[in-house]
């Protein structure tokens, strides 16, 4: 499960950086690389959204399960 958490967190970070680029420079990097609303860019957006929903579960996890 740890690798799944890593991938989800990585996708959330990619999404956050993309939104930052949109806000600061009006540059949608995903659309620039994969095409505006192409099939692949829609998959990326969908995976980022699902990862964001999954990341909500990070708040409810018991901190005793993690090694510091």
Phi, psi and omega in degrees: 000335182297322179291325177296319177299318181297314181296317179298316180295321178298317179294323177296319178295317177300316178297318179295318178295321178297317178295324176297318177295322178296315182293318186276320189234005185053040181241113175267100186296320180298314179294324179294321183279316189253355181099142182293117179053034171288169180301318182290321179294325177295323176296316178300311179301319179296316179295321177296316179297315178296323178295322177297318177295318178295323182295338176301328180293342178298330181289334185262001182285147178285122183293344179289343180282347183256139178274129179266000000 
